[in-house]
C-alpha cells in the first residue's frame, strides 16, 4: 500500500491529486503545522530526517521531493498515463516543467512571502522580487496561451507538479489570464476535488 505523509497546506496536496488521477489506492498519514510558526511537526522527522512533506512510502521504497514523487508514481503506477511518450520533444518539455516548478518558479514566490514578514526592513528587496515574479509568471502565462495544458493536449504530471506554483500565485494571477484560467480548469477536475476531500483544509483551492 502506498502511504503519503501529508502536511496540511503544503505541496503534498498535489501528490494526493496525482494519486486520485491515477486511481491508485493509497493511505494518508496526516500531520498539522504549528499554529504559530507554521512549521511541520517534529513527528515528520521520524519518517525522514529532513522533517518535510511530502514523503511517499511504497513498500520498502521511500521517496522525498514532490517532483521526484510525481516522476516515481507515473513511472511505477501510471501505466503510460500522464506523461508524453519517449523519446519525443513533448517528453523533454514535460521533464523541464517537472524541474522548473521547484528549481526556479517557486523561489520568487517564497521570497515574497518571507520578505513581506520583515516589513520595512525588507522593502529594498521588493523591486527585485517583483521583477522576478513578473518574469516567471509571465513565462508560464505565455506557455499556456492558446492551450489548455502545459504539454500536449491533455493533463500530464507537469501540470500537477506546476499546480502549486499557480496556486501560490493566487493574489497575482489577475495579471496573467492564461495562468489563471489553467488553475481554475484543473481545480474543477473530479480527481482534484476528491483529493481535497481526503487531504483536508487547503486554503489555496480557489
Backbone as JSON, one array per atom type, in Angstrom:
{
  "sequence": "XXXXXXXXXXXXXXXXXXXXXXXXXXXXXXXXXXXXXXXXXXXXXXXXXXXXXXXXXXXXXXXXXXXXXXXXXXXXXXXXXXXXXXXXXXXXXXXXXXXXXXXXXXXXXXXXXXXXXXXXXXXXXXXXXXXXXXXXXXXXXXXXXXXXXXXXXXXXXXXXXXXXXXXXXXXXXXXXXXXXXXXXXXXXXXXXXXXXXXXXXXXXXX",
  "N": [[0.84, -1.21, 0.0], [0.56, 2.18, -0.86], [1.73, 4.94, 0.98], [1.15, 8.23, 1.92], [2.73, 10.77, 3.53], [1.34, 13.42, 4.76], [1.25, 16.85, 4.97], [-0.75, 19.47, 6.17], [-1.89, 22.23, 4.13], [0.2, 22.29, 2.15], [2.76, 21.34, -0.27], [2.26, 18.66, -0.59], [-0.36, 18.22, -1.23], [-0.69, 18.14, -3.98], [0.37, 15.67, -4.6], [-1.54, 13.92, -3.59], [-3.59, 14.58, -5.37], [-2.48, 13.64, -7.81], [-2.42, 10.87, -7.28], [-5.15, 10.37, -7.12], [-5.89, 10.96, -9.75], [-4.59, 8.88, -11.04], [-5.91, 6.75, -9.96], [-4.94, 5.05, -8.02], [-4.8, 3.02, -5.14], [-4.3, 4.37, -1.88], [-2.94, 5.38, 1.29], [-3.34, 7.93, 3.73], [-1.3, 9.66, 5.99], [-1.76, 11.99, 8.32], [-0.46, 15.22, 9.14], [-0.11, 18.15, 11.1], [0.54, 21.62, 10.75], [2.4, 23.74, 12.98], [0.53, 26.08, 14.76], [1.47, 28.64, 15.26], [4.2, 28.96, 14.33], [3.99, 27.84, 11.82], [5.44, 25.71, 10.96], [6.39, 22.31, 10.11], [5.42, 19.48, 12.12], [7.48, 17.87, 14.66], [7.19, 15.13, 14.46], [7.38, 14.32, 11.82], [10.07, 14.03, 11.36], [10.64, 11.51, 12.18], [9.9, 10.05, 10.07], [11.37, 10.93, 7.88], [14.67, 12.28, 7.84], [14.8, 15.04, 7.19], [12.38, 16.07, 7.95], [10.26, 17.03, 6.42], [7.43, 17.5, 4.19], [6.0, 16.54, 1.05], [6.3, 13.02, 1.87], [6.68, 9.93, 0.42], [5.84, 6.57, 0.78], [6.31, 3.46, -0.58], [5.88, 0.36, -0.22], [8.99, -0.93, 0.5], [10.27, 1.25, -0.47], [11.17, 4.62, -0.08], [10.38, 7.91, -0.94], [11.28, 11.27, -1.39], [10.73, 14.8, -2.06], [8.65, 16.53, -4.15], [8.67, 16.63, -6.98], [10.23, 14.41, -7.66], [8.59, 12.47, -6.56], [6.25, 12.69, -8.12], [7.33, 11.9, -10.6], [8.16, 9.29, -9.95], [5.71, 7.99, -9.24], [4.29, 8.11, -11.65], [5.95, 6.67, -13.36], [6.01, 4.14, -12.12], [3.39, 3.47, -11.48], [1.72, 4.54, -13.36], [1.08, 3.38, -15.82], [1.65, 4.22, -18.48], [0.25, 6.55, -18.56], [-0.37, 10.09, -18.23], [2.1, 11.19, -18.96], [4.14, 12.27, -21.71], [5.06, 10.24, -24.55], [8.25, 8.59, -24.81], [11.14, 8.49, -26.96], [10.65, 12.01, -27.32], [9.95, 15.39, -28.35], [7.97, 16.49, -26.83], [8.12, 15.02, -24.47], [10.58, 15.94, -23.46], [9.95, 18.6, -22.95], [8.01, 18.23, -21.0], [9.58, 17.04, -18.93], [11.22, 19.18, -18.36], [9.39, 21.03, -17.22], [8.76, 19.63, -14.88], [11.1, 19.93, -13.37], [11.46, 22.67, -13.38], [9.44, 23.76, -11.76], [10.08, 23.65, -8.93], [12.77, 24.24, -9.06], [13.11, 26.81, -10.13], [10.7, 28.39, -10.37], [9.31, 28.54, -7.88], [10.97, 30.0, -6.18], [10.93, 33.0, -6.29], [8.3, 33.36, -5.36], [8.38, 32.31, -2.78], [10.29, 34.01, -1.68], [8.9, 36.43, -1.76], [6.9, 35.9, 0.12], [8.39, 35.46, 2.53], [9.96, 37.81, 2.78], [7.99, 39.72, 3.02], [7.27, 39.49, 5.63], [9.13, 40.89, 6.97], [8.55, 43.53, 6.98], [9.26, 46.99, 6.79], [11.98, 46.58, 6.76], [12.43, 44.75, 4.79], [11.87, 46.1, 2.47], [13.82, 47.13, 0.54], [14.36, 44.9, -1.03], [12.1, 44.47, -2.45], [11.56, 45.52, -5.2], [13.26, 43.89, -6.81], [12.3, 41.32, -6.29], [9.67, 41.54, -7.22], [10.2, 41.96, -9.92], [11.33, 39.48, -10.64], [9.14, 37.82, -10.12], [7.32, 38.72, -12.06], [8.74, 38.01, -14.31], [8.84, 35.15, -14.17], [6.1, 34.36, -13.8], [5.02, 35.5, -16.05], [6.33, 34.02, -18.0], [5.2, 31.44, -17.62], [2.53, 32.04, -18.13], [2.62, 32.8, -20.84], [3.36, 30.38, -21.95], [1.02, 28.97, -21.67], [-0.84, 30.2, -23.22], [-3.43, 29.96, -25.53], [-3.73, 27.25, -25.16], [-4.81, 24.37, -23.29], [-3.35, 22.86, -21.46], [-0.03, 22.32, -20.1], [1.69, 20.69, -21.62], [1.28, 19.12, -24.67], [-2.04, 17.89, -25.5], [-3.49, 17.16, -23.31], [-3.94, 16.74, -19.74], [-0.97, 16.35, -17.82], [1.66, 14.97, -15.72], [3.26, 17.19, -15.49], [1.55, 19.41, -15.3], [0.41, 18.82, -12.83], [2.64, 18.89, -11.1], [3.36, 21.57, -11.45], [1.17, 22.83, -10.43], [1.12, 23.83, -7.79], [2.65, 26.09, -7.96], [1.04, 27.8, -9.53], [-1.16, 28.02, -7.8], [0.01, 29.14, -5.52], [0.48, 31.65, -6.46], [-1.88, 33.02, -6.27], [-2.81, 35.59, -5.51], [-1.81, 37.18, -7.48], [-2.58, 36.39, -9.97], [-4.46, 37.71, -11.51], [-3.27, 39.33, -13.36], [-2.36, 37.62, -15.23], [-3.91, 36.06, -17.39], [-4.07, 33.58, -18.84], [-2.67, 31.8, -17.22], [-4.26, 31.99, -14.92], [-6.69, 30.94, -15.88], [-5.92, 28.32, -16.4], [-5.35, 27.36, -13.78], [-7.92, 27.5, -12.66], [-9.17, 25.69, -14.29], [-7.89, 23.18, -13.75], [-8.57, 22.94, -11.09], [-11.19, 22.24, -11.12], [-11.34, 19.63, -11.8], [-12.58, 16.33, -11.27], [-10.89, 14.48, -9.89], [-9.12, 16.19, -8.6], [-10.86, 17.46, -6.83], [-11.65, 15.3, -5.26], [-9.22, 14.7, -4.02], [-8.95, 16.95, -2.4], [-11.02, 16.51, -0.58], [-10.06, 14.28, 0.75], [-7.59, 15.14, 1.69], [-7.97, 17.28, 3.43], [-8.34, 20.63, 4.95], [-7.4, 23.22, 2.72], [-6.21, 26.07, 1.81], [-5.53, 27.2, -0.61], [-7.1, 26.34, -2.64], [-9.04, 27.75, -4.82]],
  "CA": [[0.0, 0.0, 0.0], [1.25, 3.47, -0.89], [1.43, 5.83, 2.09], [1.58, 9.62, 1.75], [2.84, 11.55, 4.75], [0.71, 14.63, 4.21], [1.18, 18.03, 5.83], [-1.8, 20.39, 5.7], [-1.47, 23.47, 3.45], [1.55, 22.09, 1.65], [2.95, 20.77, -1.6], [1.84, 17.27, -0.67], [-1.71, 18.14, -1.77], [-0.64, 17.76, -5.39], [0.63, 14.23, -4.67], [-2.85, 13.29, -3.44], [-4.3, 14.77, -6.63], [-1.93, 12.71, -8.79], [-2.88, 9.52, -6.97], [-6.56, 10.29, -7.5], [-5.95, 10.88, -11.22], [-4.15, 7.55, -11.44], [-6.8, 5.73, -9.42], [-4.13, 4.11, -7.26], [-5.14, 3.05, -3.71], [-3.26, 4.92, -1.01], [-3.29, 5.75, 2.66], [-2.78, 9.22, 4.14], [-0.98, 9.93, 7.38], [-1.92, 13.44, 8.41], [0.35, 16.0, 10.07], [-0.59, 19.53, 11.13], [1.53, 22.66, 11.01], [2.3, 24.5, 14.22], [-0.36, 27.22, 14.51], [2.23, 29.9, 15.38], [5.38, 29.01, 13.46], [3.62, 27.27, 10.52], [6.4, 24.67, 10.63], [5.92, 20.94, 10.23], [5.65, 18.94, 13.47], [8.69, 17.04, 14.76], [6.89, 13.73, 14.15], [7.79, 14.02, 10.46], [11.48, 13.62, 11.36], [10.69, 10.06, 12.36], [9.65, 9.47, 8.76], [12.55, 11.29, 7.09], [15.48, 13.2, 8.66], [14.54, 16.45, 6.9], [11.16, 16.5, 8.61], [9.46, 17.78, 5.45], [6.38, 16.78, 3.48], [5.53, 15.16, 1.14], [7.12, 11.82, 1.85], [5.93, 8.8, -0.12], [6.36, 5.23, 1.04], [5.71, 2.45, -1.45], [6.58, -0.81, 0.25], [10.28, -0.61, 1.12], [10.82, 2.44, -1.11], [10.77, 5.93, 0.42], [10.72, 8.96, -1.9], [11.01, 12.65, -0.99], [10.71, 15.82, -3.12], [7.42, 16.3, -4.89], [8.96, 16.32, -8.38], [10.66, 13.01, -7.72], [7.42, 11.64, -6.26], [5.42, 12.69, -9.33], [8.01, 11.06, -11.59], [8.13, 7.9, -9.47], [4.36, 7.43, -9.33], [3.89, 7.94, -13.04], [6.74, 5.57, -13.95], [5.74, 2.84, -11.5], [1.96, 3.2, -11.32], [0.96, 5.3, -14.34], [0.62, 2.61, -16.97], [1.8, 5.06, -19.68], [-0.63, 7.72, -18.48], [0.04, 11.37, -17.64], [3.36, 11.72, -19.46], [4.31, 12.0, -23.14], [5.89, 9.1, -24.92], [9.67, 8.83, -25.02], [11.68, 9.86, -26.91], [9.88, 12.99, -28.07], [10.13, 16.77, -27.91], [6.99, 16.75, -25.76], [8.64, 14.47, -23.21], [11.62, 16.83, -22.96], [9.26, 19.76, -22.37], [7.4, 17.72, -19.76], [10.63, 16.87, -17.93], [11.67, 20.53, -18.0], [8.41, 21.6, -16.29], [8.89, 18.95, -13.59], [12.23, 20.51, -12.64], [11.3, 24.13, -13.29], [8.49, 24.14, -10.7], [10.79, 23.93, -7.68], [14.11, 24.73, -9.32], [13.12, 28.24, -10.46], [9.44, 29.15, -10.26], [8.86, 28.78, -6.51], [11.86, 30.86, -5.4], [10.43, 34.35, -6.05], [7.08, 33.3, -4.57], [8.78, 32.14, -1.39], [10.95, 35.24, -1.24], [7.87, 37.42, -1.49], [6.26, 35.53, 1.38], [9.28, 35.65, 3.67], [10.38, 39.21, 2.89], [6.84, 40.52, 3.46], [7.2, 39.42, 7.08], [10.15, 41.78, 7.52], [8.06, 44.9, 6.98], [10.1, 47.99, 6.13], [13.34, 46.06, 6.61], [12.51, 44.01, 3.53], [11.46, 46.94, 1.34], [14.8, 47.24, -0.55], [14.34, 43.71, -1.88], [10.82, 44.4, -3.14], [11.59, 45.65, -6.67], [13.89, 42.73, -7.46], [11.39, 40.19, -6.17], [8.55, 41.78, -8.14], [10.71, 41.74, -11.27], [11.46, 38.05, -10.85], [7.79, 37.27, -10.2], [6.77, 39.05, -13.38], [9.49, 37.22, -15.28], [8.44, 33.74, -14.14], [4.66, 34.2, -14.05], [4.83, 35.82, -17.47], [6.82, 32.87, -18.76], [4.19, 30.38, -17.55], [1.33, 32.54, -18.8], [2.82, 32.72, -22.3], [3.37, 28.97, -22.32], [-0.35, 28.45, -21.62], [-1.73, 30.93, -24.12], [-3.94, 29.18, -26.64], [-3.75, 25.82, -24.88], [-5.43, 24.03, -22.0], [-2.39, 22.22, -20.56], [1.34, 22.75, -20.36], [2.35, 19.84, -22.62], [0.33, 18.33, -25.44], [-3.46, 18.24, -25.49], [-4.15, 16.6, -22.13], [-3.25, 16.87, -18.46], [0.17, 15.47, -17.54], [2.31, 15.22, -14.43], [3.82, 18.55, -15.49], [0.51, 20.29, -14.75], [0.24, 18.52, -11.4], [3.8, 19.42, -10.39], [3.34, 23.04, -11.54], [-0.07, 23.37, -9.88], [1.36, 24.58, -6.57], [3.14, 27.41, -8.38], [-0.13, 28.59, -9.91], [-1.99, 28.29, -6.62], [0.74, 30.06, -4.64], [0.43, 32.98, -7.07], [-3.3, 33.35, -6.4], [-3.05, 37.02, -5.41], [-1.16, 37.85, -8.61], [-2.99, 35.78, -11.23], [-5.33, 38.57, -12.32], [-2.46, 39.91, -14.43], [-1.89, 36.53, -16.09], [-5.2, 35.37, -17.62], [-3.93, 32.18, -19.26], [-2.29, 31.09, -16.0], [-5.43, 31.94, -14.05], [-7.67, 30.01, -16.46], [-5.37, 26.97, -16.19], [-5.57, 26.97, -12.39], [-9.37, 27.27, -12.47], [-9.51, 24.48, -15.05], [-7.51, 21.94, -13.06], [-9.24, 22.85, -9.8], [-12.53, 21.69, -11.31], [-11.28, 18.2, -12.15], [-13.1, 15.48, -10.19], [-9.81, 13.9, -9.08], [-8.62, 17.26, -7.73], [-11.84, 17.66, -5.76], [-11.57, 14.14, -4.36], [-8.01, 14.86, -3.23], [-9.25, 17.94, -1.37], [-11.85, 15.86, 0.44], [-9.24, 13.36, 1.54], [-6.43, 15.81, 2.28], [-8.33, 18.23, 4.49], [-8.34, 22.06, 4.6], [-6.35, 23.67, 1.79], [-6.7, 27.42, 1.53], [-5.19, 27.66, -1.95], [-8.11, 25.88, -3.6], [-9.89, 28.94, -5.01]],
  "C": [[0.88, 1.25, 0.0], [0.78, 4.3, 0.3], [1.98, 7.22, 1.76], [1.58, 10.28, 3.12], [2.53, 12.99, 4.37], [0.62, 15.73, 5.27], [0.11, 18.97, 5.29], [-1.18, 21.65, 5.08], [-0.06, 23.35, 2.88], [1.55, 21.49, 0.24], [2.43, 19.34, -1.7], [0.41, 17.13, -1.19], [-1.69, 17.7, -3.23], [-0.31, 16.28, -5.57], [-0.68, 13.46, -4.5], [-3.65, 13.41, -4.74], [-3.8, 13.79, -7.69], [-2.43, 11.29, -8.53], [-4.35, 9.34, -7.31], [-6.72, 10.22, -9.02], [-5.57, 9.49, -11.7], [-5.08, 6.44, -10.96], [-6.07, 4.66, -8.64], [-4.54, 4.17, -5.79], [-3.97, 3.59, -2.89], [-3.84, 5.25, 0.35], [-2.64, 7.1, 2.97], [-2.48, 9.19, 5.63], [-0.87, 11.44, 7.53], [-1.01, 14.05, 9.48], [-0.12, 17.45, 9.97], [0.55, 20.49, 11.42], [1.33, 23.27, 12.39], [1.51, 25.78, 13.94], [0.39, 28.55, 14.54], [3.35, 29.97, 14.36], [5.08, 28.58, 12.03], [4.59, 26.19, 10.06], [5.77, 23.29, 10.78], [6.22, 20.42, 11.63], [6.87, 18.04, 13.5], [8.44, 15.57, 14.42], [7.33, 13.35, 12.73], [9.26, 13.6, 10.38], [11.64, 12.13, 11.59], [10.48, 9.33, 11.04], [10.85, 9.7, 7.85], [13.33, 12.34, 7.85], [15.23, 14.68, 8.38], [13.28, 16.97, 7.58], [10.24, 17.31, 7.73], [8.4, 16.88, 4.84], [6.31, 17.36, 2.07], [6.66, 14.14, 1.26], [6.2, 10.69, 1.38], [6.62, 7.51, 0.28], [5.57, 4.24, 0.18], [6.42, 1.14, -1.15], [7.86, -0.4, 0.96], [10.89, 0.68, 0.57], [10.27, 3.71, -0.48], [11.26, 6.99, -0.56], [10.36, 10.31, -1.3], [11.11, 13.55, -2.23], [9.54, 15.55, -4.06], [7.66, 16.0, -6.36], [9.39, 14.89, -8.56], [9.5, 12.06, -7.45], [6.49, 11.55, -7.47], [6.02, 11.77, -10.38], [7.92, 9.59, -11.2], [6.75, 7.29, -9.66], [3.94, 7.19, -10.77], [4.66, 6.79, -13.69], [6.32, 4.2, -13.41], [4.26, 2.47, -11.44], [1.1, 3.87, -12.39], [0.44, 4.5, -15.5], [0.59, 3.42, -18.24], [0.86, 6.25, -19.69], [0.12, 8.92, -17.9], [1.48, 11.78, -17.93], [3.46, 11.41, -20.95], [5.19, 10.79, -23.38], [7.34, 9.53, -25.08], [10.15, 8.02, -26.23], [10.8, 10.79, -27.74], [10.2, 14.38, -27.54], [9.17, 17.09, -26.77], [7.47, 16.18, -24.43], [9.72, 15.37, -22.63], [11.01, 18.09, -22.34], [8.62, 19.4, -21.04], [8.43, 17.62, -18.64], [11.14, 18.23, -17.45], [10.71, 21.16, -16.99], [8.51, 20.95, -14.91], [10.0, 19.57, -12.74], [12.07, 22.01, -12.41], [10.44, 24.54, -12.09], [9.21, 24.52, -9.41], [12.18, 24.52, -7.9], [14.18, 26.22, -9.56], [11.85, 28.97, -10.04], [9.05, 29.47, -8.82], [9.72, 29.79, -5.76], [11.33, 32.28, -5.23], [9.14, 34.39, -5.24], [7.4, 33.15, -3.08], [9.46, 33.39, -0.85], [9.93, 36.33, -0.92], [7.19, 37.16, -0.15], [7.15, 35.88, 2.57], [9.66, 37.12, 3.87], [9.23, 40.09, 3.37], [6.73, 40.53, 4.98], [8.22, 40.35, 7.75], [9.68, 43.24, 7.59], [9.0, 45.82, 6.23], [11.52, 47.48, 5.91], [13.52, 45.3, 5.29], [12.23, 44.83, 2.29], [12.51, 47.03, 0.24], [14.81, 46.05, -1.51], [13.09, 43.65, -2.76], [10.89, 44.5, -4.65], [12.2, 44.45, -7.38], [12.97, 41.52, -7.41], [10.23, 40.35, -7.14], [8.97, 41.56, -9.59], [10.82, 40.26, -11.59], [10.09, 37.37, -10.93], [7.18, 37.51, -11.57], [7.45, 38.21, -14.47], [8.97, 35.78, -15.32], [6.95, 33.54, -14.4], [4.32, 34.53, -15.49], [5.25, 34.67, -18.36], [5.77, 31.75, -18.78], [2.92, 30.8, -18.29], [1.47, 32.43, -20.32], [2.81, 31.28, -22.78], [1.96, 28.39, -22.41], [-1.29, 29.16, -22.58], [-2.13, 30.06, -25.3], [-3.97, 27.68, -26.41], [-4.31, 25.57, -23.49], [-4.42, 23.55, -20.98], [-0.98, 22.57, -20.98], [2.01, 21.98, -21.49], [1.28, 19.03, -23.35], [-1.1, 18.81, -25.26], [-4.19, 17.75, -24.25], [-3.3, 16.87, -20.89], [-2.09, 15.89, -18.37], [0.68, 15.75, -16.12], [2.94, 16.59, -14.35], [2.81, 19.54, -14.91], [0.35, 20.07, -13.25], [1.41, 19.08, -10.6], [3.8, 20.95, -10.37], [2.13, 23.65, -10.83], [0.17, 24.21, -8.64], [1.89, 25.98, -6.88], [1.95, 28.31, -8.72], [-0.99, 28.95, -8.72], [-1.3, 29.26, -5.67], [0.73, 31.48, -5.16], [-0.99, 33.53, -7.12], [-3.59, 34.84, -6.28], [-2.51, 37.82, -6.57], [-1.75, 37.43, -9.95], [-3.88, 36.67, -12.09], [-4.58, 39.2, -13.49], [-2.0, 38.88, -15.44], [-3.09, 35.64, -16.42], [-5.08, 33.92, -18.06], [-3.54, 31.3, -18.07], [-3.49, 30.93, -15.08], [-6.46, 30.94, -14.57], [-7.22, 28.57, -16.28], [-5.61, 26.49, -14.77], [-7.05, 26.65, -12.17], [-9.81, 25.98, -13.19], [-9.14, 23.23, -14.26], [-8.2, 21.81, -11.71], [-10.67, 22.32, -9.91], [-12.51, 20.2, -11.66], [-11.8, 17.36, -10.99], [-12.01, 14.89, -9.3], [-9.22, 14.95, -8.14], [-9.56, 17.46, -6.55], [-11.83, 16.5, -4.77], [-10.34, 14.24, -3.45], [-8.2, 15.89, -2.13], [-10.05, 17.32, -0.24], [-11.01, 14.97, 1.34], [-8.12, 14.09, 2.29], [-6.75, 16.76, 3.41], [-8.17, 19.68, 4.04], [-7.11, 22.45, 3.77], [-6.78, 25.03, 1.26], [-6.42, 27.88, 0.11], [-6.11, 27.11, -3.03], [-9.14, 27.0, -3.75], [-11.37, 28.57, -5.04]]
}
